[in-house]
Amino acid sequence: MKQKKDRRKRRKSRVIRIKRCRFCEDAILYIDFLNIELLRRYVTEKGRIIPRRITGSCPGHQKMLSQAIKRSRNIAMLP
């Protein structure tokens, strides 16, 4: 019983880090669909696009990112 209370306390004491858009910080205006190394960071092993709340991207860059991933899938460069 006491162990469960200790676990709850540990979960609550996590440090929340502020997520910032990596593309805005680097002043990237266009995400190229041929840049596979960049796109693989935002795709899971199963091939799903990682959501914005996890990546920390702003809405505009997340939209460009998803379009680039879909284009690279269309030409069979990503799963």
N, CA, C and O atoms as a Tinker XYZ file with bonds, in Angstrom:
   316  protein
     1  N      0.816000   -1.191000    0.000000    73     2
     2  CA     0.000000    0.000000    0.000000    64     1     3
     3  C      0.868000    1.267000    0.000000    63     2     4     5
     4  O      0.591000    2.235000   -0.707000    81     3
     5  N      1.904000    1.224000    0.802000    73     3     6
     6  CA     2.781000    2.377000    0.883000    64     5     7
     7  C      3.553000    2.601000   -0.415000    63     6     8     9
     8  O      3.866000    3.738000   -0.767000    81     7
     9  N      3.857000    1.524000   -1.119000    73     7    10
    10  CA     4.593000    1.636000   -2.373000    64     9    11
    11  C      3.792000    2.391000   -3.421000    63    10    12    13
    12  O      4.361000    3.151000   -4.204000    81    11
    13  N      2.485000    2.192000   -3.447000    73    11    14
    14  CA     1.643000    2.887000   -4.420000    64    13    15
    15  C      1.669000    4.390000   -4.180000    63    14    16    17
    16  O      1.707000    5.168000   -5.134000    81    15
    17  N      1.649000    4.804000   -2.925000    73    15    18
    18  CA     1.684000    6.228000   -2.617000    64    17    19
    19  C      3.020000    6.845000   -3.040000    63    18    20    21
    20  O      3.061000    7.968000   -3.542000    81    19
    21  N      4.106000    6.102000   -2.835000    73    19    22
    22  CA     5.416000    6.596000   -3.238000    64    21    23
    23  C      5.502000    6.775000   -4.749000    63    22    24    25
    24  O      6.094000    7.741000   -5.230000    81    23
    25  N      4.918000    5.856000   -5.490000    73    23    26
    26  CA     4.926000    5.956000   -6.954000    64    25    27
    27  C      4.169000    7.184000   -7.422000    63    26    28    29
    28  O      4.604000    7.878000   -8.341000    81    27
    29  N      3.041000    7.452000   -6.792000    73    27    30
    30  CA     2.246000    8.622000   -7.179000    64    29    31
    31  C      3.030000    9.909000   -6.945000    63    30    32    33
    32  O      2.990000   10.827000   -7.764000    81    31
    33  N      3.726000    9.966000   -5.848000    73    31    34
    34  CA     4.501000   11.169000   -5.550000    64    33    35
    35  C      5.604000   11.386000   -6.582000    63    34    36    37
    36  O      5.871000   12.518000   -6.984000    81    35
    37  N      6.234000   10.314000   -7.004000    73    35    38
    38  CA     7.296000   10.434000   -8.000000    64    37    39
    39  C      6.752000   10.924000   -9.335000    63    38    40    41
    40  O      7.402000   11.720000  -10.012000    81    39
    41  N      5.601000   10.471000   -9.710000    73    39    42
    42  CA     5.024000   10.879000  -10.995000    64    41    43
    43  C      4.694000   12.364000  -11.000000    63    42    44    45
    44  O      4.883000   13.038000  -12.013000    81    43
    45  N      4.214000   12.868000   -9.902000    73    43    46
    46  CA     3.818000   14.267000   -9.837000    64    45    47
    47  C      5.015000   15.210000   -9.835000    63    46    48    49
    48  O      4.889000   16.372000  -10.223000    81    47
    49  N      6.162000   14.726000   -9.408000    73    47    50
    50  CA     7.316000   15.601000   -9.275000    64    49    51
    51  C      8.149000   15.710000  -10.556000    63    50    52    53
    52  O      9.287000   16.177000  -10.508000    81    51
    53  N      7.609000   15.294000  -11.680000    73    51    54
    54  CA     8.345000   15.405000  -12.941000    64    53    55
    55  C      8.533000   16.863000  -13.334000    63    54    56    57
    56  O      7.675000   17.708000  -13.081000    81    55
    57  N      9.641000   17.130000  -13.938000    73    55    58
    58  CA     9.923000   18.477000  -14.422000    64    57    59
    59  C      9.356000   18.591000  -15.830000    63    58    60    61
    60  O      9.662000   17.778000  -16.703000    81    59
    61  N      8.541000   19.590000  -16.036000    73    59    62
    62  CA     7.933000   19.803000  -17.344000    64    61    63
    63  C      8.843000   20.731000  -18.143000    63    62    64    65
    64  O      9.109000   21.862000  -17.737000    81    63
    65  N      9.316000   20.233000  -19.284000    73    63    66
    66  CA    10.175000   21.065000  -20.114000    64    65    67
    67  C      9.325000   21.758000  -21.176000    63    66    68    69
    68  O      8.348000   21.197000  -21.671000    81    67
    69  N      9.703000   22.946000  -21.505000    73    67    70
    70  CA     8.973000   23.720000  -22.499000    64    69    71
    71  C      9.396000   23.254000  -23.883000    63    70    72    73
    72  O     10.583000   23.232000  -24.211000    81    71
    73  N      8.415000   22.885000  -24.684000    73    71    74
    74  CA     8.700000   22.425000  -26.038000    64    73    75
    75  C      8.645000   23.620000  -26.980000    63    74    76    77
    76  O      7.701000   24.410000  -26.955000    81    75
    77  N      9.644000   23.731000  -27.783000    73    75    78
    78  CA     9.698000   24.825000  -28.747000    64    77    79
    79  C      9.835000   24.255000  -30.140000    63    78    80    81
    80  O     10.382000   23.170000  -30.340000    81    79
    81  N      9.339000   24.992000  -31.077000    73    79    82
    82  CA     9.401000   24.553000  -32.466000    64    81    83
    83  C     10.848000   24.640000  -32.953000    63    82    84    85
    84  O     11.445000   25.716000  -32.992000    81    83
    85  N     11.386000   23.500000  -33.318000    73    83    86
    86  CA    12.774000   23.430000  -33.790000    64    85    87
    87  C     12.934000   24.179000  -35.109000    63    86    88    89
    88  O     13.984000   24.765000  -35.374000    81    87
    89  N     11.903000   24.158000  -35.921000    73    87    90
    90  CA    11.963000   24.807000  -37.229000    64    89    91
    91  C     11.940000   26.331000  -37.091000    63    90    92    93
    92  O     12.605000   27.033000  -37.854000    81    91
    93  N     11.185000   26.840000  -36.129000    73    91    94
    94  CA    11.159000   28.286000  -35.904000    64    93    95
    95  C     12.495000   28.773000  -35.344000    63    94    96    97
    96  O     12.972000   29.844000  -35.720000    81    95
    97  N     13.098000   27.991000  -34.449000    73    95    98
    98  CA    14.385000   28.380000  -33.876000    64    97    99
    99  C     15.483000   28.429000  -34.932000    63    98   100   101
   100  O     16.351000   29.301000  -34.887000    81    99
   101  N     15.449000   27.494000  -35.881000    73    99   102
   102  CA    16.460000   27.449000  -36.939000    64   101   103
   103  C     16.072000   28.283000  -38.156000    63   102   104   105
   104  O     16.811000   28.316000  -39.139000    81   103
   105  N     14.927000   28.953000  -38.105000    73   103   106
   106  CA    14.412000   29.795000  -39.191000    64   105   107
   107  C     14.284000   29.019000  -40.497000    63   106   108   109
   108  O     14.688000   29.503000  -41.554000    81   107
   109  N     13.719000   27.812000  -40.422000    73   107   110
   110  CA    13.485000   26.993000  -41.609000    64   109   111
   111  C     12.127000   27.381000  -42.188000    63   110   112   113
   112  O     11.108000   27.307000  -41.500000    81   111
   113  N     12.117000   27.792000  -43.445000    73   111   114
   114  CA    10.882000   28.227000  -44.083000    64   113   115
   115  C     10.189000   27.114000  -44.848000    63   114   116   117
   116  O      8.968000   27.137000  -45.004000    81   115
   117  N     10.957000   26.132000  -45.332000    73   115   118
   118  CA    10.389000   25.056000  -46.133000    64   117   119
   119  C     10.990000   23.728000  -45.690000    63   118   120   121
   120  O     12.204000   23.616000  -45.520000    81   119
   121  N     10.141000   22.727000  -45.506000    73   119   122
   122  CA    10.598000   21.387000  -45.147000    64   121   123
   123  C     10.586000   20.551000  -46.414000    63   122   124   125
   124  O      9.528000   20.304000  -46.993000    81   123
   125  N     11.763000   20.117000  -46.843000    73   123   126
   126  CA    11.904000   19.384000  -48.094000    64   125   127
   127  C     11.511000   17.924000  -47.902000    63   126   128   129
   128  O     11.947000   17.287000  -46.943000    81   127
   129  N     10.693000   17.392000  -48.804000    73   127   130
   130  CA    10.248000   16.008000  -48.691000    64   129   131
   131  C     11.328000   15.011000  -49.093000    63   130   132   133
   132  O     11.150000   13.807000  -48.906000    81   131
   133  N     12.441000   15.485000  -49.640000    73   131   134
   134  CA    13.552000   14.598000  -49.985000    64   133   135
   135  C     14.573000   14.468000  -48.845000    63   134   136   137
   136  O     15.494000   13.656000  -48.923000    81   135
   137  N     14.404000   15.260000  -47.805000    73   135   138
   138  CA    15.296000   15.209000  -46.644000    64   137   139
   139  C     14.802000   14.105000  -45.696000    63   138   140   141
   140  O     14.108000   14.379000  -44.717000    81   139
   141  N     15.165000   12.879000  -45.999000    73   139   142
   142  CA    14.649000   11.714000  -45.288000    64   141   143
   143  C     15.168000   11.651000  -43.852000    63   142   144   145
   144  O     14.439000   11.217000  -42.960000    81   143
   145  N     16.405000   12.072000  -43.610000    73   143   146
   146  CA    16.967000   12.039000  -42.258000    64   145   147
   147  C     16.149000   12.898000  -41.302000    63   146   148   149
   148  O     15.922000   12.508000  -40.157000    81   147
   149  N     15.710000   14.053000  -41.759000    73   147   150
   150  CA    14.896000   14.940000  -40.936000    64   149   151
   151  C     13.507000   14.347000  -40.709000    63   150   152   153
   152  O     12.993000   14.378000  -39.592000    81   151
   153  N     12.908000   13.815000  -41.757000    73   151   154
   154  CA    11.542000   13.311000  -41.660000    64   153   155
   155  C     11.439000   12.065000  -40.788000    63   154   156   157
   156  O     10.411000   11.847000  -40.147000    81   155
   157  N     12.474000   11.255000  -40.754000    73   155   158
   158  CA    12.434000   10.023000  -39.943000    64   157   159
   159  C     12.338000   10.312000  -38.455000    63   158   160   161
   160  O     11.857000    9.469000  -37.697000    81   159
   161  N     12.780000   11.472000  -38.023000    73   159   162
   162  CA    12.670000   11.853000  -36.609000    64   161   163
   163  C     11.220000   12.063000  -36.196000    63   162   164   165
   164  O     10.884000   11.941000  -35.018000    81   163
   165  N     10.371000   12.373000  -37.149000    73   163   166
   166  CA     8.980000   12.699000  -36.860000    64   165   167
   167  C      8.015000   11.594000  -37.268000    63   166   168   169
   168  O      6.808000   11.821000  -37.363000    81   167
   169  N      8.547000   10.396000  -37.510000    73   167   170
   170  CA     7.730000    9.237000  -37.873000    64   169   171
   171  C      8.084000    8.102000  -36.921000    63   170   172   173
   172  O      9.259000    7.884000  -36.623000    81   171
   173  N      7.062000    7.368000  -36.435000    73   171   174
   174  CA     7.318000    6.244000  -35.546000    64   173   175
   175  C      7.852000    5.058000  -36.335000    63   174   176   177
   176  O      7.946000    5.105000  -37.562000    81   175
   177  N      8.199000    3.999000  -35.620000    73   175   178
   178  CA     8.697000    2.791000  -36.278000    64   177   179
   179  C      7.627000    2.155000  -37.153000    63   178   180   181
   180  O      7.933000    1.511000  -38.156000    81   179
   181  N      6.377000    2.339000  -36.767000    73   179   182
   182  CA     5.271000    1.781000  -37.547000    64   181   183
   183  C      4.889000    2.660000  -38.728000    63   182   184   185
   184  O      4.077000    2.262000  -39.563000    81   183
   185  N      5.471000    3.855000  -38.804000    73   183   186
   186  CA     5.217000    4.728000  -39.938000    64   185   187
   187  C      4.192000    5.815000  -39.685000    63   186   188   189
   188  O      3.785000    6.505000  -40.620000    81   187
   189  N      3.766000    5.984000  -38.445000    73   187   190
   190  CA     2.782000    7.021000  -38.133000    64   189   191
   191  C      3.487000    8.344000  -37.835000    63   190   192   193
   192  O      4.599000    8.361000  -37.306000    81   191
   193  N      2.832000    9.441000  -38.178000    73   191   194
   194  CA     3.383000   10.768000  -37.927000    64   193   195
   195  C      3.217000   11.091000  -36.442000    63   194   196   197
   196  O      2.132000   10.923000  -35.885000    81   195
   197  N      4.289000   11.551000  -35.808000    73   195   198
   198  CA     4.243000   11.890000  -34.386000    64   197   199
   199  C      3.475000   13.201000  -34.227000    63   198   200   201
   200  O      3.744000   14.157000  -34.955000    81   199
   201  N      2.521000   13.267000  -33.288000    73   199   202
   202  CA     1.682000   14.458000  -33.148000    64   201   203
   203  C      2.438000   15.688000  -32.632000    63   202   204   205
   204  O      3.544000   15.593000  -32.099000    81   203
   205  N      1.808000   16.816000  -32.810000    73   203   206
   206  CA     2.398000   18.100000  -32.480000    64   205   207
   207  C      2.649000   18.265000  -30.984000    63   206   208   209
   208  O      3.630000   18.894000  -30.588000    81   207
   209  N      1.783000   17.715000  -30.161000    73   207   210
   210  CA     1.939000   17.851000  -28.712000    64   209   211
   211  C      3.183000   17.139000  -28.205000    63   210   212   213
   212  O      3.697000   17.474000  -27.137000    81   211
   213  N      3.671000   16.161000  -28.956000    73   211   214
   214  CA     4.887000   15.442000  -28.568000    64   213   215
   215  C      6.123000   16.093000  -29.189000    63   214   216   217
   216  O      7.146000   16.239000  -28.520000    81   215
   217  N      6.037000   16.484000  -30.456000    73   215   218
   218  CA     7.202000   17.062000  -31.133000    64   217   219
   219  C      7.468000   18.500000  -30.709000    63   218   220   221
   220  O      8.618000   18.939000  -30.710000    81   219
   221  N      6.425000   19.238000  -30.349000    73   219   222
   222  CA     6.594000   20.626000  -29.954000    64   221   223
   223  C      6.620000   21.585000  -31.127000    63   222   224   225
   224  O      6.982000   22.749000  -30.959000    81   223
   225  N      6.250000   21.128000  -32.300000    73   223   226
   226  CA     6.244000   21.990000  -33.485000    64   225   227
   227  C      5.053000   22.938000  -33.450000    63   226   228   229
   228  O      4.016000   22.628000  -32.864000    81   227
   229  N      5.211000   24.091000  -34.080000    73   227   230
   230  CA     4.098000   25.027000  -34.190000    64   229   231
   231  C      3.132000   24.506000  -35.262000    63   230   232   233
   232  O      3.515000   23.652000  -36.061000    81   231
   233  N      1.893000   24.998000  -35.294000    73   231   234
   234  CA     0.907000   24.466000  -36.251000    64   233   235
   235  C      1.325000   24.564000  -37.712000    63   234   236   237
   236  O      1.082000   23.637000  -38.485000    81   235
   237  N      1.941000   25.657000  -38.097000    73   235   238
   238  CA     2.352000   25.827000  -39.492000    64   237   239
   239  C      3.421000   24.834000  -39.914000    63   238   240   241
   240  O      3.339000   24.239000  -40.988000    81   239
   241  N      4.417000   24.660000  -39.072000    73   239   242
   242  CA     5.486000   23.727000  -39.402000    64   241   243
   243  C      5.021000   22.278000  -39.298000    63   242   244   245
   244  O      5.500000   21.423000  -40.043000    81   243
   245  N      4.091000   21.989000  -38.379000    73   243   246
   246  CA     3.568000   20.621000  -38.294000    64   245   247
   247  C      2.795000   20.274000  -39.564000    63   246   248   249
   248  O      2.858000   19.139000  -40.037000    81   247
   249  N      2.075000   21.235000  -40.114000    73   247   250
   250  CA     1.343000   21.015000  -41.369000    64   249   251
   251  C      2.322000   20.765000  -42.516000    63   250   252   253
   252  O      2.131000   19.841000  -43.308000    81   251
   253  N      3.377000   21.592000  -42.606000    73   251   254
   254  CA     4.384000   21.387000  -43.649000    64   253   255
   255  C      5.090000   20.048000  -43.476000    63   254   256   257
   256  O      5.407000   19.373000  -44.456000    81   255
   257  N      5.334000   19.670000  -42.230000    73   255   258
   258  CA     5.990000   18.403000  -41.930000    64   257   259
   259  C      5.131000   17.224000  -42.364000    63   258   260   261
   260  O      5.634000   16.278000  -42.972000    81   259
   261  N      3.839000   17.274000  -42.055000    73   259   262
   262  CA     2.954000   16.172000  -42.445000    64   261   263
   263  C      2.810000   16.089000  -43.964000    63   262   264   265
   264  O      2.739000   14.991000  -44.516000    81   263
   265  N      2.766000   17.231000  -44.642000    73   263   266
   266  CA     2.691000   17.217000  -46.104000    64   265   267
   267  C      3.962000   16.638000  -46.712000    63   266   268   269
   268  O      3.902000   15.885000  -47.684000    81   267
   269  N      5.119000   16.989000  -46.139000    73   267   270
   270  CA     6.391000   16.464000  -46.647000    64   269   271
   271  C      6.477000   14.956000  -46.430000    63   270   272   273
   272  O      6.974000   14.235000  -47.295000    81   271
   273  N      5.999000   14.477000  -45.289000    73   271   274
   274  CA     6.009000   13.036000  -45.018000    64   273   275
   275  C      5.093000   12.310000  -45.992000    63   274   276   277
   276  O      5.443000   11.246000  -46.502000    81   275
   277  N      3.928000   12.877000  -46.251000    73   275   278
   278  CA     2.985000   12.246000  -47.185000    64   277   279
   279  C      3.539000   12.233000  -48.609000    63   278   280   281
   280  O      3.336000   11.267000  -49.343000    81   279
   281  N      4.237000   13.298000  -49.001000    73   279   282
   282  CA     4.842000   13.326000  -50.338000    64   281   283
   283  C      5.955000   12.297000  -50.463000    63   282   284   285
   284  O      6.071000   11.624000  -51.488000    81   283
   285  N      6.773000   12.174000  -49.423000    73   283   286
   286  CA     7.857000   11.189000  -49.491000    64   285   287
   287  C      7.313000    9.767000  -49.444000    63   286   288   289
   288  O      7.936000    8.856000  -49.990000    81   287
   289  N      6.175000    9.559000  -48.808000    73   287   290
   290  CA     5.525000    8.243000  -48.853000    64   289   291
   291  C      5.031000    7.945000  -50.262000    63   290   292   293
   292  O      5.095000    6.809000  -50.732000    81   291
   293  N      4.542000    8.973000  -50.918000    73   291   294
   294  CA     3.991000    8.809000  -52.259000    64   293   295
   295  C      5.062000    8.370000  -53.259000    63   294   296   297
   296  O      4.771000    7.607000  -54.180000    81   295
   297  N      6.284000    8.840000  -53.087000    73   295   298
   298  CA     7.365000    8.420000  -53.984000    64   297   299
   299  C      8.171000    7.264000  -53.380000    63   298   300   301
   300  O      9.263000    6.953000  -53.856000    81   299
   301  N      7.639000    6.638000  -52.344000    73   299   302
   302  CA     8.175000    5.423000  -51.703000    64   301   303
   303  C      9.549000    5.624000  -51.072000    63   302   304   305
   304  O     10.416000    4.755000  -51.167000    81   303
   305  N      9.744000    6.773000  -50.427000    73   303   306
   306  CA    10.995000    6.989000  -49.705000    64   305   307
   307  C     10.822000    6.756000  -48.210000    63   306   308   309
   308  O     11.798000    6.516000  -47.499000    81   307
   309  N      9.583000    6.828000  -47.734000    73   307   310
   310  CA     9.253000    6.548000  -46.331000    64   309   311
   311  C      8.133000    5.511000  -46.290000    63   310   312   313
   312  O      7.361000    5.388000  -47.241000    81   311
   313  N      8.046000    4.762000  -45.179000    73   311   314
   314  CA     6.940000    3.784000  -45.073000    64   313   315
   315  C      5.609000    4.463000  -44.830000    63   314   316
   316  O      4.584000    3.790000  -44.717000    81   315
